[in-house]
Amino acid sequence: MRRTLWVALFGIAMAAVESAVVVYLRALHYELPTPLLAIEVAREAATLVMLIAVAALARRNRWEGFLYFALAFGLWDIFYYVWCPQVLAPCLCCCRSRSTTTMRSRARIHRGSGGKYSGRES
């Protein structure tokens, strides 16, 4: 039971981290530039590796490892959607005055500067 609790807590905590990362990516890039897509795929793969690793550490046999992975993955997936609105809500309140057009112009400025964004809009 103790192992199950730790695996469950890991899955929930990973969901909070994933939600924060999504907020950061959205804040930096309205549209994800192509070079960052590879990084995004690698981040998702790393998340799966971490979920597999915690299941492997908690297991006593293969079947139990699979069950721990399913538990961690399921909680991670569910709590990602629980955490996202919680993490995004303060950002949306602070950024209500920013229009989608402003966000798009920032993305264009960023892409046009070779990836170097100074934070100034022209």
C-alpha positions as CSV (number, residue, x, y, z in Angstrom):
1,M,0.0,0.0,0.0
2,R,2.9,2.4,0.8
3,R,4.4,1.8,-2.6
4,T,1.1,2.5,-4.3
5,L,0.8,5.8,-2.5
6,W,4.3,6.9,-3.5
7,V,3.7,6.0,-7.2
8,A,0.3,7.8,-7.1
9,L,1.9,10.9,-5.6
10,F,4.6,10.8,-8.2
11,G,2.0,10.7,-11.0
12,I,0.1,13.6,-9.5
13,A,3.3,15.7,-9.0
14,M,4.5,15.0,-12.6
15,A,1.1,16.3,-13.8
16,A,1.7,19.6,-11.9
17,V,5.2,19.9,-13.5
18,E,3.9,19.2,-17.0
19,S,1.1,21.8,-16.5
20,A,3.7,24.4,-15.5
21,V,5.9,23.6,-18.5
22,V,2.9,24.1,-20.8
23,V,2.2,27.5,-19.3
24,Y,5.8,28.5,-19.8
25,L,5.8,27.3,-23.4
26,R,2.6,29.2,-24.1
27,A,4.0,32.3,-22.5
28,L,7.1,32.2,-24.5
29,H,5.6,31.1,-27.8
30,Y,2.1,31.5,-29.0
31,E,2.8,29.0,-31.8
32,L,5.6,26.5,-31.1
33,P,8.4,27.1,-33.5
34,T,9.5,24.0,-35.5
35,P,12.9,23.6,-33.7
36,L,11.0,23.4,-30.4
37,L,8.7,20.6,-31.7
38,A,11.6,18.1,-31.4
39,I,12.3,19.3,-27.8
40,E,8.6,18.9,-27.0
41,V,8.6,15.3,-28.3
42,A,11.7,14.6,-26.3
43,R,10.1,16.1,-23.2
44,E,7.1,13.8,-23.6
45,A,9.4,10.8,-24.1
46,A,11.3,11.8,-21.0
47,T,8.0,11.9,-19.0
48,L,7.2,8.3,-20.1
49,V,10.7,7.2,-19.1
50,M,10.2,8.7,-15.7
51,L,6.8,7.0,-15.3
52,I,8.4,3.7,-16.3
53,A,11.3,4.2,-14.0
54,V,9.2,4.8,-10.9
55,A,7.1,1.8,-11.8
56,A,10.3,-0.3,-12.2
57,L,11.6,0.8,-8.8
58,A,8.3,0.0,-7.0
59,R,7.6,-3.4,-8.6
60,R,8.3,-6.8,-7.3
61,N,7.5,-8.6,-10.5
62,R,6.6,-7.6,-14.1
63,W,2.8,-7.6,-13.7
64,E,3.1,-5.4,-10.6
65,G,5.4,-3.1,-12.6
66,F,2.8,-2.8,-15.3
67,L,0.1,-2.0,-12.8
68,Y,2.3,0.7,-11.1
69,F,3.0,2.2,-14.5
70,A,-0.7,2.2,-15.4
71,L,-1.5,3.9,-12.0
72,A,1.2,6.5,-12.5
73,F,0.3,7.2,-16.1
74,G,-3.4,7.3,-15.4
75,L,-3.0,9.8,-12.5
76,W,-0.5,11.8,-14.5
77,D,-2.9,12.1,-17.4
78,I,-6.0,12.9,-15.3
79,F,-4.2,15.4,-13.0
80,Y,-2.6,17.2,-16.0
81,Y,-6.1,18.3,-16.9
82,V,-6.9,19.1,-13.3
83,W,-3.7,21.2,-12.8
84,C,-3.8,23.0,-16.2
85,P,-6.8,25.3,-15.4
86,Q,-5.3,25.9,-11.9
87,V,-2.0,27.0,-13.3
88,L,-3.4,28.8,-16.2
89,A,-6.1,30.7,-14.3
90,P,-3.8,33.3,-12.7
91,C,-2.0,33.8,-16.0
92,L,-5.2,34.4,-17.8
93,C,-6.4,36.9,-15.2
94,C,-3.1,38.8,-15.5
95,C,-3.0,38.7,-19.3
96,R,-6.6,39.4,-20.1
97,S,-5.6,42.8,-21.6
98,R,-3.2,41.1,-24.0
99,S,-4.9,40.2,-27.2
100,T,-4.3,37.2,-29.4
101,T,-2.9,39.7,-32.0
102,T,-0.2,40.8,-29.6
103,M,0.7,37.3,-28.8
104,R,1.0,36.5,-32.5
105,S,3.1,39.6,-33.2
106,R,5.5,38.5,-30.4
107,A,5.8,35.1,-32.0
108,R,6.6,36.7,-35.3
109,I,9.2,39.0,-33.7
110,H,10.7,36.0,-32.0
111,R,10.9,34.0,-35.2
112,G,12.2,36.9,-37.2
113,S,15.1,37.6,-34.8
114,G,16.6,34.1,-35.2
115,G,15.2,32.9,-31.9
116,K,16.5,35.8,-29.8
117,Y,13.6,37.6,-28.2
118,S,14.5,40.8,-26.3
119,G,11.0,41.3,-24.8
120,R,10.5,44.5,-26.7
121,E,7.7,44.8,-29.2
122,S,8.2,47.0,-32.3
